[in-house]
């Protein structure tokens, strides 16, 4: 039986041009911006990897919103979008059961927009850009980026904003991306819900998780097998201090 493959997208199956290997040829455009310009590219190795994965059921698990995922050149139904804030079924339609569960959970937590205003109200617009992500009328999480792509500036900002973060909220920083998620939102929660459906249909169907970020561990941990790009944040964390690598 072909496996179900829950996979992150950005920096796992493709990346922006500056992150591609120098001199790489045969790049395939994988994503675009709203104006239609190219934003993500897969190397030949990644293209071959994706072709291999497509022997199974590929399920994107991504921070990209539903509309942004639509601009990715990959089968995207079913899918987990917006860090678990939206699940699409096999027809590409919204999973209303999951959406209602999130709406209910959100009512018992600090409103995302209130936290957003408290954390970003005094930020320099010259140094940082920021926004809140929503899906289907539900506010989900907060994103902050450096206008200069200054990872160190984001690291310092994370320290400065920590006292303003409500209890139970989580912060994730990876490259030029600083995200703040409420307790009820995560890729893990959404993956657990979706995996339960696949287990009910076929208990012995292999489920594989693929991701590049330490935050991806949450959903990968629920899978039977896991794969990690070796040039990633997650792999660097895995091998840090290992005496098995010379």
C-alpha positions, 0 to 999 in steps of 0.5 A: 500500500502506498504511503501517506507523506506529510511534508513541509514545503519551503526549504524542504522540497524547494527554496528561494533562489538565494538558497539554491546551490551556487551554479545550480542548473535545471531548476524548476519553478515551484512557487510564485508571488501574487504578481506572478513572479517566481519565488521558489525553485527545486533543484534537480535532486529535489525534483527527483525526490518529489517524483519519488514521493508522488508514488504515495499520497503527498500531503503538504503541511505548511505555514503557507495559507490556503491562497498562498499554497494555491501558487505552489506547483504541487498537488495540494489536496489534501493539505494542512495550511497555515500551521494547522489553521486550515485543513483541505480535503481530497477535493480541495474543500475546507474541512469544516469539522476541523475549522469549528474545533479551532473556532471553539478552542480560540474562544478560550484563549487570548484573541490573536489580534489583541496579542498582535497589537500588543507585540507589534504596536511599537515596532519600527516599520523601517526595520520590520514588517509584520501581519496576522494570518487568518483563514476563513474568518479565524485569526490564527497567528502572528508573523514578523520579518526583518526588512533587511533579512537580518537574522540577528535582529530577529533573534534580539527582537525575540528576546525583547518581545518574550515578556509580552507573550501570553502563557502557552503561546509559542515562538518559532524563529527560522531564518528571516521568520519570527512566528507566534502561535496560540496554544490551540494552533500547531501543525501537530494538532492538525496532523493528529486529526488527519492521521486519525482519519487515515488510520481508521481507513487503513491501520497499516498504511505507512505514514511518513513525515518530512520537514526541515524546521525544529517546529516540524518535529511536532507533526513528524513525531506522529508519523511512522517514519521521518525524513530530514534534509541534511542542510536544514535547521532540524538536522543541525539540531539533531547532529549538534554535539554528536560524537559520531560525526567527524 
